[in-house]
């Protein structure tokens, strides 16, 4: 968001709202949240994959 904020002079909240409005106009979106199951799965992936040195220190 910051590069767009810097380049457009728009407030951060306005940049975010513009992104949301654009995606809403192009895709079938709905406002929602993260379920407990989704959060648990994300935490599991951090613990077992994305938070490991093998992942974070990997140089492709």
Phi, psi and omega in degrees: 000321187300315178302320178292321178299315180295320184282329184260339185079003179284152174292152181306314181299323179291322177297313180299316180296322177296318176299312181299316180296320178298311180297322178298324182285337184258333187231157177280092183247158173222145175289143181193190180226188179260130178283164177300323179293318178296318179296317180298318179294319179298317178296322177297317179294325176296314183293325187258345184220290191288344178259007183270153176300328179299329179271312188283336181257003182290131174249113182294000000 
